[in-house]
Amino acid sequence: MEVQKAEWNKTAANSRERVRSRSAWSQYVKYRHMYLLVIPGFLFFAVFKMVPMWGLLLAFKDYSPIDGFAASPWVGLKHFNEMFADEHFYIMLRNTLLINVFGLVFFFPLPVLLAIMLNEVRHEVFKRVNQSLIYMPHFLSWVVIASLTFFMLSVDVGLINKVIRAVGLEPYSFLNDSKLFWGMVTVQSIWKDAGWGTIIFLAAIAGVNPERYEAAVVDGAGRFKQIWHVTLPAIRPTIVILLILRLGHITDVNFEQVLLMMNPLVRNVGDVFDTYVYNNGILRGMYSVGVTVGFFKGLIGLALVMASNYIVKKLGHEGIY
């Protein structure tokens, strides 16, 4: 009797497994076109993101192009020890973190605010024109933006200094003042990308059920209360997810922007990990040092994403996984 029962259970389990397999295969067939659309993106990440992960081994080798990847001697944690022992490392860490903290505090909230303001505009033509205008700076290269900054702030040809001279005051060297550097790159980032960042939030706002606003109106809520009690709670998951992803890039900066804005007088506040990798890993051929810095940045980003996601889920919000 027990043997028959065991056989019956085994047969039933196999039958359920076959049903699940057929169901999964039917889903693959049904959505085959969607999976075909995913293939190019998957190949991109496989070729440019996954395969190059083998290059992280260079952080533990004294790489030489002559010896090649495999024949280069293994040095273990030598490059990491040298990096942490270098006093300049902590200057770069400070500069990188503070530039990103400035971005989190002053840049990150602006796309949310702009998206809400655009959503409240009722004149469609005016709304579309303003959207186009705030999107445009995103398509300018950092070379153009650095040139515009030079045109506005330089001592010799700067428009602001020309105004200062016209009123009888001495011109000021804005570009050479280390106290202004972090604020300057933050303002540049805001002007370039704040408008572009509204796209995601506008899409999230467009998905809010209109019945929520109707219910709020019935309850006597004005526009500000509707924003506070309906719009913001509805887009909060999007804000949280983007914040987590932004924390994962806390050790990244816009390399071209910093490189173009930096000069010897502001190097103490402008030298970051990316410029260090460029100067040493590429220009001086110290490839293992460059990979070591990149490895460290990746570990910090991974740790921050995992920690922030854990905290967000503990607070009752939906994380990224």
Disulfide bonds with the S-S distance in Angstrom:
none
